Amino acid sequence: MSLAGKHVAMLVENNYQEMEIWYPIYRLREAGAKVTTVGPAAERYLSKLGYPVVAELSAAQAQGQAFDAVVVPGGYAPDLMRANPAMVAMVKSAVTSGRLVAAICHGSWLLVSADVLKGRRVTGSPHIKDDLRNAGGIYEDKEVVCDGNIITSRKPDDLPAFCAAIVGALTAQGIERAA
């Protein structure tokens, strides 16, 4: 499955969960996608364990970009991301315009703040299941849940299924557009 020509935004912020950023970045690049890191500002961010990632674009700059997908990692970064109006607006715009949005673990918090979960099947860290339900989501305790253009997963152990779902959905987009 080649993702050549696909452009994916990986959202970044301090206190991210290391595997939930780097595993999808490498998996998507391996499949041929261009992955651009996007943060509140174009600067360096540190993981929970101190590993750096540099945002290539700020969320405000990224708003005008045409991304095929937006990926939201977990850790405590999403709690910081959802305090940034440009990051929330980017996710809301991506969902409402039919672009793929994938969130893992606490990343689903950003979907809550973007107000895009009403009536949608969703999963995330069990610690935020009440937040997901209170936002109108239908919580499912599964390794990956796909509902239209939203893909969610619970934890780092789910990364293989999470990334396979993202690659599959982006591949299907290419097939639909070619038809």
Secondary structure, DSSP 8 states (H G I E B T S, - for coil): ---TT-EEEEE--TTB-HHHHHHHHHHHHHTT-EEEEEESSSSEEEBTTS-EEE-SEEHHHHTTS--SEEEE--BTHHHHHTT-HHHHHHHHHHHHTT-EEEEEGGGHHHHHHTT--TT-EE---GGGHHHHHHTT-EE--SSEEEETTEEEE-SGGGHHHHHHHHHHHHHHHHHHHH-
